Amino acid sequence: MTQTSTTSTEAAAPLRRRLGLVQATALNMIDMVGIGPFVTLPLVMGFMGPYFLLAWLVGAGLSVVDGLIWSELGAAYPEAGGSYRFLKLAYGEHKWGRLMSFLYVWQTLIQAPLVLASGAIGFAQYFGYLVPFDATEPWQPKLVSGAVVLLLIALLYRRIEDIGKLGVMLWVGVLGLMAWLIFGGITHATHEVAWLPAGGVTALPGILISAAMGQAAVKTIYSYLGYYNVCHLGGEVKEPHKLIPRSIFLSILGIAALYLLLNWSVGTVIPWQEASKSEFIVSTFVERLYGVAAAKAATALVLWVAFASLFAVLLGYSRIPYAAAADGEFLPIFGRLHPTKQFPHVSLLILGGVGFVFSLLFRLGEVISAILAMRILIQFVGQAVGLVLLRRRRGTEGLPFRMPLYPLPVVLAIAVWLFILYSTGPTLILSALGVTAAGVVAFLVWSRSLGRWPFER
């Protein structure tokens, strides 16, 4: 072992298993329900027209089959870092697994701050309904988004058990807002919403493989991402072999029900043609039902939900570079834990700091599809293939959770992920490949400095 890896391992004391099922599920769900469904809902309606609910069903379906992959891997290998550990084990800890896991961490250093920035920018967009910005002062929304990121860092700078309690409190706000919006639709419905196309079931195949569905699914899947957050916290979860699969599927099923009911509720009050053009669809929806004062209260709750989601996002992502550094496979500084609070404070500060910069530089529409395109090949497709490799090499005996109907869920997940990647367009695909290529170069430089594969001394 090199001196670098020894130092990083000594610097990283074990994480504490303090998170229970309720806390883990709450952190998953608030990660999923961020600003995403409130800013993508009009976009999905614009792509799909009256059949917008189908896109949300596609997002839920992909989450379920991909959730089977995460559940099997997370229950078997419950450690900090999630995909970092899964990819390294699947492809070989001393050769190709080092490359795949390094590429995942490399992408995390870029896409995690982008995810953080996208939520903060969306927060600022809705904040503009409460406090309208001066169009001649473009720095005003940037000031809001940057302040959100700094506040998140401050709140996460504490022990994991305190974070679990805070996560449950934020989760209550998520459920409260969704329940209010759904109740409003149920009690004030004036329009019908189609669950199936005009041609019935026979017309579904054509719609499901259409370009419009591809574009819409990119937005809905972005809104579902986060059901796997508990895997990033695998080293801090009680009884992970049971809890991780349960929290994943409770999160997916719960959020799918909320998203479908939310979209149905909005569609029954505001025609999709009008809703697709709304910048503040939730505010517009509540204003139509209960007036301006209620709309402002609903907007405040949207901000609460967005903030809660970013809280969970930064919490989970901060554990990924930490896990790699503690393993001796990344810069040792990321493996440092706070001396008294025992959390990876350097990783948190660096990811949060980069997210702060990104929140000042980019616009929301520039990052949603880019985030998804960047992650698909290495994390989602690479991880699905990795599960197959692990099963072949280690077998299934002793697995705490085994997916049903194997390998069908794996095949379906890979096929749909590749369809989603194709739907992001050639520019974003090339950008994702460029980031990956840069990661390969960085890996080779890093490996050469350590004298490791493929440069063994």
C-alpha positions as CSV (number, residue, x, y, z in Angstrom):
1,M,0.0,0.0,0.0
2,T,1.3,3.5,-0.8
3,Q,1.8,6.2,1.7
4,T,-1.0,8.2,0.1
5,S,-3.6,5.4,0.7
6,T,-2.3,4.7,4.2
7,T,-2.7,8.3,5.1
8,S,-6.2,8.6,3.7
9,T,-7.3,5.4,5.5
10,E,-6.0,6.5,8.8
11,A,-7.7,9.9,8.4
12,A,-11.1,8.3,8.0
13,A,-12.8,6.8,11.1
14,P,-15.8,4.5,10.5
15,L,-19.1,6.3,10.0
16,R,-21.9,5.7,12.5
17,R,-25.0,3.6,11.7
18,R,-27.7,5.8,13.1
19,L,-30.3,6.2,10.3
20,G,-33.6,4.2,10.6
21,L,-36.2,3.3,8.0
22,V,-38.3,6.5,8.5
23,Q,-35.3,8.8,8.3
24,A,-33.8,7.0,5.3
25,T,-37.1,7.0,3.4
26,A,-37.6,10.7,4.3
27,L,-34.2,11.6,3.0
28,N,-34.9,9.6,-0.2
29,M,-38.2,11.3,-0.8
30,I,-37.1,14.8,-0.1
31,D,-34.3,14.2,-2.5
32,M,-36.8,13.1,-5.2
33,V,-39.4,15.9,-4.6
34,G,-37.3,19.0,-5.1
35,I,-38.1,21.8,-7.4
36,G,-38.1,19.2,-10.3
37,P,-41.8,18.3,-10.5
38,F,-42.9,22.0,-10.2
39,V,-40.7,23.3,-13.0
40,T,-40.9,20.2,-15.3
41,L,-44.7,19.7,-15.1
42,P,-45.4,22.4,-17.7
43,L,-42.6,21.2,-19.9
44,V,-43.9,17.6,-19.9
45,M,-47.4,18.9,-20.8
46,G,-45.9,20.8,-23.7
47,F,-44.2,17.7,-25.0
48,M,-47.0,15.2,-24.5
49,G,-50.2,17.3,-24.8
50,P,-53.2,15.6,-23.2
51,Y,-51.3,12.4,-22.5
52,F,-48.8,13.9,-20.1
53,L,-49.6,11.4,-17.4
54,L,-48.0,8.6,-19.5
55,A,-44.6,10.3,-19.2
56,W,-44.8,10.2,-15.4
57,L,-45.7,6.5,-15.6
58,V,-42.7,5.9,-17.8
59,G,-40.5,7.7,-15.2
60,A,-42.0,5.6,-12.4
61,G,-41.5,2.3,-14.4
62,L,-37.9,3.0,-15.0
63,S,-37.4,3.9,-11.3
64,V,-38.9,0.6,-10.3
65,V,-36.7,-1.6,-12.5
66,D,-33.6,0.5,-11.8
67,G,-34.5,0.4,-8.1
68,L,-34.3,-3.4,-8.2
69,I,-30.6,-3.0,-9.3
70,W,-29.9,-0.5,-6.5
71,S,-31.6,-2.6,-3.9
72,E,-29.7,-5.8,-4.7
73,L,-26.4,-4.0,-4.7
74,G,-27.1,-1.7,-1.8
75,A,-28.3,-4.5,0.5
76,A,-25.3,-6.7,-0.4
77,Y,-22.7,-3.9,-0.1
78,P,-23.9,-1.3,2.3
79,E,-21.0,1.2,2.5
80,A,-20.6,4.9,2.0
81,G,-20.3,5.9,-1.6
82,G,-23.1,3.9,-3.3
83,S,-22.2,3.5,-7.0
84,Y,-18.5,4.1,-6.3
85,R,-18.3,0.9,-4.3
86,F,-20.6,-1.1,-6.6
87,L,-18.6,-0.2,-9.7
88,K,-15.3,-1.0,-8.1
89,L,-16.5,-4.4,-6.9
90,A,-18.3,-5.3,-10.1
91,Y,-15.4,-4.6,-12.5
92,G,-12.5,-5.7,-10.3
93,E,-11.0,-3.8,-7.4
94,H,-7.4,-3.6,-8.9
95,K,-8.0,-3.0,-12.6
96,W,-11.1,-1.9,-14.5
97,G,-13.1,-1.4,-11.4
98,R,-10.6,1.3,-10.3
99,L,-11.2,3.1,-13.7
100,M,-15.0,2.8,-13.5
101,S,-15.3,3.9,-9.9
102,F,-12.8,6.8,-10.5
103,L,-14.9,8.0,-13.5
104,Y,-18.0,7.9,-11.3
105,V,-16.3,10.1,-8.6
106,W,-14.9,12.3,-11.4
107,Q,-18.3,12.9,-12.8
108,T,-19.7,13.5,-9.3
109,L,-17.3,16.4,-8.8
110,I,-19.0,18.0,-11.8
111,Q,-22.6,16.8,-11.9
112,A,-23.3,16.9,-8.1
113,P,-22.6,20.6,-8.0
114,L,-24.7,21.0,-11.1
115,V,-27.6,19.2,-9.5
116,L,-27.2,21.4,-6.5
117,A,-27.1,24.5,-8.7
118,S,-30.2,23.4,-10.7
119,G,-32.2,23.1,-7.5
120,A,-31.0,26.5,-6.2
121,I,-31.7,28.2,-9.5
122,G,-35.2,26.7,-9.5
123,F,-35.6,27.9,-6.0
124,A,-34.8,31.4,-7.1
125,Q,-37.2,31.2,-10.0
126,Y,-40.2,30.4,-7.7
127,F,-38.9,33.0,-5.1
128,G,-39.5,35.5,-7.9
129,Y,-43.3,35.0,-7.5
130,L,-43.1,36.1,-3.8
131,V,-40.6,38.9,-4.4
132,P,-40.5,39.9,-8.1
133,F,-37.1,40.6,-9.4
134,D,-36.1,43.7,-11.3
135,A,-35.5,42.5,-14.9
136,T,-32.7,45.1,-15.2
137,E,-30.9,43.5,-12.3
138,P,-30.0,40.0,-13.3
139,W,-27.8,39.5,-10.2
140,Q,-30.8,39.4,-7.9
141,P,-31.9,35.8,-8.6
142,K,-28.2,34.8,-8.5
143,L,-28.0,36.3,-5.1
144,V,-30.9,34.1,-3.9
145,S,-29.6,30.9,-5.4
146,G,-26.1,31.4,-4.0
147,A,-27.5,32.2,-0.5
148,V,-29.5,28.9,-0.6
149,V,-26.3,26.9,-1.3
150,L,-24.4,28.6,1.6
151,L,-27.3,28.0,4.0
152,L,-27.4,24.3,3.0
153,I,-23.7,23.9,3.8
154,A,-24.2,25.5,7.2
155,L,-27.2,23.2,8.1
156,L,-25.3,20.0,7.0
157,Y,-22.3,20.9,9.1
158,R,-23.4,18.6,11.9
159,R,-23.7,15.0,13.2
160,I,-25.7,12.5,11.1
161,E,-28.3,11.7,13.8
162,D,-29.2,15.4,13.9
163,I,-29.4,15.5,10.1
164,G,-31.8,12.5,10.2
165,K,-34.2,14.3,12.6
166,L,-34.0,17.5,10.5
167,G,-34.7,15.4,7.3
168,V,-37.9,14.0,8.8
169,M,-39.0,17.6,9.7
170,L,-38.4,18.7,6.1
171,W,-40.2,15.6,4.8
172,V,-43.4,16.7,6.7
173,G,-43.4,19.9,4.7
174,V,-43.0,17.9,1.4
175,L,-46.1,15.7,2.3
176,G,-48.1,18.7,3.5
177,L,-47.6,20.6,0.2
178,M,-48.4,17.7,-2.0
179,A,-51.5,16.8,0.0
180,W,-52.8,20.4,-0.2
181,L,-52.3,20.5,-4.0
182,I,-53.9,17.1,-4.6
183,F,-56.9,18.0,-2.4
184,G,-57.4,21.2,-4.3
185,G,-57.6,19.3,-7.6
186,I,-60.0,16.7,-6.2
187,T,-62.4,19.2,-4.8
188,H,-62.3,21.7,-7.8
189,A,-62.0,19.5,-10.8
190,T,-63.5,21.0,-14.0
191,H,-61.7,19.2,-16.8
192,E,-61.1,15.5,-17.6
193,V,-57.6,14.2,-17.9
194,A,-56.7,11.3,-20.3
195,W,-54.9,8.3,-18.8
196,L,-54.8,6.5,-22.2
197,P,-54.5,7.9,-25.8
198,A,-57.5,8.1,-28.0
199,G,-56.7,4.8,-29.7
200,G,-56.6,3.0,-26.4
201,V,-54.0,0.4,-25.4
202,T,-53.2,-0.4,-29.1
203,A,-51.9,3.2,-29.5
204,L,-49.5,3.0,-26.6
205,P,-46.4,1.5,-28.4
206,G,-46.3,4.3,-30.9
207,I,-46.5,7.0,-28.2
208,L,-44.0,5.3,-25.9
209,I,-41.2,5.2,-28.5
210,S,-42.0,8.7,-29.9
211,A,-39.5,11.6,-29.8
212,A,-42.0,13.5,-27.7
213,M,-42.0,10.8,-25.1
214,G,-38.2,10.7,-25.1
215,Q,-38.0,14.5,-24.4
216,A,-40.8,14.3,-21.8
217,A,-39.2,11.3,-20.1
218,V,-35.9,13.1,-19.7
219,K,-37.8,15.7,-17.5
220,T,-39.9,13.2,-15.5
221,I,-36.9,10.9,-14.8
222,Y,-35.0,14.0,-13.6
223,S,-37.8,14.5,-11.1
224,Y,-37.7,10.9,-9.9
225,L,-33.9,10.8,-9.3
226,G,-33.0,10.3,-5.7
227,Y,-34.7,7.0,-4.8
228,Y,-31.2,5.6,-4.4
229,N,-29.9,8.3,-2.0
230,V,-29.9,5.7,0.9
231,C,-27.2,3.7,-1.0
232,H,-24.9,6.7,-0.7
233,L,-25.5,6.6,3.0
234,G,-25.1,2.9,3.2
235,G,-22.4,3.2,5.9
236,E,-24.7,5.1,8.2
237,V,-27.9,3.0,8.0
238,K,-29.2,0.5,10.6
239,E,-29.8,-3.1,9.4
240,P,-29.0,-2.0,5.8
241,H,-29.7,-5.5,4.3
242,K,-33.4,-5.0,5.1
243,L,-33.7,-1.2,5.3
244,I,-32.1,-0.2,1.9
245,P,-34.5,-2.1,-0.4
246,R,-37.5,-1.1,1.7
247,S,-36.7,2.5,1.7
248,I,-36.0,2.5,-2.0
249,F,-39.4,1.0,-3.0
250,L,-41.3,3.0,-0.4
251,S,-39.8,6.1,-1.8
252,I,-40.5,5.2,-5.5
253,L,-44.1,4.1,-4.9
254,G,-44.9,7.0,-2.6
255,I,-43.5,9.6,-4.9
256,A,-45.0,8.0,-8.1
257,A,-48.4,8.2,-6.4
258,L,-47.9,11.8,-5.4
259,Y,-46.6,12.9,-8.9
260,L,-49.5,11.2,-10.7
261,L,-52.1,12.7,-8.4
262,L,-50.4,16.2,-8.6
263,N,-50.4,16.2,-12.4
264,W,-53.9,14.9,-12.5
265,S,-55.1,17.6,-10.0
266,V,-53.4,20.4,-12.0
267,G,-54.8,19.0,-15.3
268,T,-58.4,18.9,-14.0
269,V,-58.3,22.6,-13.0
270,I,-56.1,24.2,-15.6
271,P,-56.2,22.9,-19.2
272,W,-52.9,21.4,-20.3
273,Q,-52.6,24.0,-23.2
274,E,-52.6,26.8,-20.6
275,A,-50.6,25.0,-17.9
276,S,-47.8,24.2,-20.4
277,K,-47.1,27.9,-20.7
278,S,-47.0,28.8,-16.9
279,E,-43.7,29.7,-15.3
280,F,-45.2,29.3,-11.8
281,I,-47.7,26.5,-12.3
282,V,-48.2,25.7,-8.6
283,S,-48.7,29.3,-7.8
284,T,-51.1,29.8,-10.7
285,F,-53.0,26.6,-9.7
286,V,-53.5,27.7,-6.1
287,E,-54.2,31.3,-7.1
288,R,-57.1,30.1,-9.3
289,L,-58.5,28.0,-6.5
290,Y,-58.0,30.1,-3.4
291,G,-56.7,33.5,-4.4
292,V,-53.4,35.4,-4.3
293,A,-52.7,35.0,-0.5
294,A,-53.1,31.2,-0.7
295,A,-50.9,31.2,-3.8
296,K,-48.1,33.0,-1.9
297,A,-48.4,30.5,0.9
298,A,-48.2,27.6,-1.6
299,T,-45.1,29.2,-3.2
300,A,-43.5,29.4,0.2
301,L,-44.1,25.6,0.6
302,V,-42.6,24.9,-2.8
303,L,-39.5,26.7,-1.6
304,W,-39.5,24.6,1.5
305,V,-39.7,21.4,-0.6
306,A,-37.0,22.6,-2.9
307,F,-34.7,23.4,0.0
308,A,-35.4,20.1,1.6
309,S,-34.5,18.2,-1.5
310,L,-31.2,20.1,-1.9
311,F,-30.5,19.2,1.7
312,A,-30.7,15.5,1.0
313,V,-28.8,15.9,-2.3
314,L,-25.8,17.5,-0.9
315,L,-25.8,15.1,2.1
316,G,-25.7,12.0,-0.1
317,Y,-23.2,13.3,-2.7
318,S,-20.7,14.5,0.0
319,R,-20.2,10.8,1.0
320,I,-19.0,9.7,-2.5
321,P,-15.6,11.5,-2.8
322,Y,-15.2,10.7,0.9
323,A,-15.6,6.9,0.2
324,A,-13.2,7.0,-2.7
325,A,-10.5,9.0,-0.7
326,A,-10.9,6.7,2.3
327,D,-10.3,3.8,0.0
328,G,-7.1,5.3,-1.2
329,E,-8.4,5.9,-4.7
330,F,-8.9,9.7,-4.7
331,L,-7.3,12.8,-3.3
332,P,-6.7,12.1,0.5
333,I,-8.2,15.5,1.5
334,F,-11.7,14.2,0.6
335,G,-11.3,11.4,3.2
336,R,-11.1,13.6,6.2
337,L,-13.8,13.5,8.8
338,H,-14.7,16.3,11.2
339,P,-12.7,15.7,14.4
340,T,-15.7,15.8,16.7
341,K,-18.9,15.5,14.6
342,Q,-17.6,12.6,12.5
343,F,-18.8,13.6,9.0
344,P,-16.8,14.2,5.8
345,H,-16.6,18.0,6.2
346,V,-14.0,18.6,3.5
347,S,-16.0,16.8,0.8
348,L,-19.1,18.7,1.9
349,L,-17.4,22.1,1.7
350,I,-15.8,21.4,-1.7
351,L,-18.9,20.1,-3.4
352,G,-21.0,22.9,-1.8
353,G,-18.5,25.5,-2.8
354,V,-18.4,24.4,-6.5
355,G,-22.2,24.2,-6.4
356,F,-22.3,27.8,-5.2
357,V,-20.2,28.9,-8.2
358,F,-22.3,27.0,-10.6
359,S,-25.5,28.5,-9.2
360,L,-24.1,31.9,-10.2
361,L,-23.1,30.9,-13.7
362,F,-25.8,28.7,-15.2
363,R,-29.6,28.8,-16.0
364,L,-32.0,26.0,-15.1
365,G,-32.7,24.9,-18.7
366,E,-29.0,24.4,-19.4
367,V,-28.4,21.8,-16.7
368,I,-31.4,19.4,-16.4
369,S,-30.7,17.3,-19.5
370,A,-27.0,17.7,-19.2
371,I,-27.1,16.2,-15.7
372,L,-28.9,13.2,-16.9
373,A,-26.8,12.7,-20.0
374,M,-23.6,12.8,-18.0
375,R,-24.7,10.1,-15.5
376,I,-26.3,7.5,-17.7
377,L,-23.4,5.6,-19.3
378,I,-21.1,5.2,-16.2
379,Q,-23.5,5.2,-13.3
380,F,-26.8,3.7,-14.5
381,V,-25.8,1.5,-17.5
382,G,-22.4,0.7,-16.1
383,Q,-24.0,-0.3,-12.8
384,A,-26.6,-2.5,-14.4
385,V,-23.9,-4.4,-16.4
386,G,-21.8,-4.6,-13.2
387,L,-24.6,-6.4,-11.4
388,V,-24.5,-9.1,-14.0
389,L,-20.8,-9.4,-13.7
390,L,-21.0,-9.7,-9.9
391,R,-23.6,-12.4,-10.1
392,R,-21.5,-14.4,-12.6
393,R,-18.4,-14.1,-10.4
394,R,-19.8,-14.4,-6.9
395,G,-23.2,-16.1,-7.5
396,T,-26.4,-15.3,-5.7
397,E,-26.1,-17.4,-2.5
398,G,-26.2,-15.2,0.6
399,L,-27.6,-12.1,-1.2
400,P,-29.8,-10.3,1.3
401,F,-32.1,-9.1,-1.6
402,R,-32.4,-10.8,-5.0
403,M,-34.4,-9.1,-7.8
404,P,-37.3,-11.1,-9.2
405,L,-37.4,-12.1,-12.9
406,Y,-33.7,-11.6,-13.3
407,P,-32.3,-10.7,-15.9
408,L,-35.4,-9.0,-17.3
409,P,-35.2,-5.9,-15.0
410,V,-31.6,-5.4,-16.0
411,V,-32.3,-5.6,-19.7
412,L,-35.3,-3.2,-19.4
413,A,-33.3,-0.7,-17.4
414,I,-30.4,-0.7,-19.9
415,A,-32.7,-0.3,-22.9
416,V,-34.7,2.6,-21.4
417,W,-31.6,4.4,-20.1
418,L,-30.1,4.3,-23.6
419,F,-33.3,5.6,-25.0
420,I,-33.2,8.5,-22.6
421,L,-29.6,9.2,-23.4
422,Y,-30.4,9.3,-27.1
423,S,-33.3,11.6,-26.4
424,T,-30.9,14.2,-24.8
425,G,-29.5,15.0,-28.2
426,P,-26.1,14.7,-29.9
427,T,-24.6,17.9,-28.2
428,L,-25.2,16.6,-24.7
429,I,-24.1,13.1,-25.6
430,L,-20.8,14.4,-26.9
431,S,-20.4,16.6,-23.9
432,A,-20.9,13.6,-21.6
433,L,-18.4,11.6,-23.6
434,G,-15.9,14.5,-23.4
435,V,-16.2,14.6,-19.6
436,T,-15.7,10.9,-19.5
437,A,-12.6,11.1,-21.7
438,A,-11.1,13.8,-19.5
439,G,-11.8,11.5,-16.5
440,V,-9.8,8.7,-18.2
441,V,-6.9,11.1,-18.7
442,A,-7.1,12.2,-15.0
443,F,-7.2,8.5,-13.9
444,L,-4.1,7.6,-15.9
445,V,-2.2,10.6,-14.4
446,W,-3.4,9.6,-10.9
447,S,-2.6,5.9,-11.4
448,R,0.9,6.7,-12.8
449,S,1.7,8.9,-9.7
450,L,0.7,5.9,-7.5
451,G,2.4,3.3,-9.6
452,R,-0.8,1.3,-9.9
453,W,-2.6,-0.4,-12.8
454,P,-2.0,0.1,-15.6
455,F,1.4,1.4,-14.5
456,E,2.5,-1.1,-11.9
457,R,6.1,-0.7,-10.8
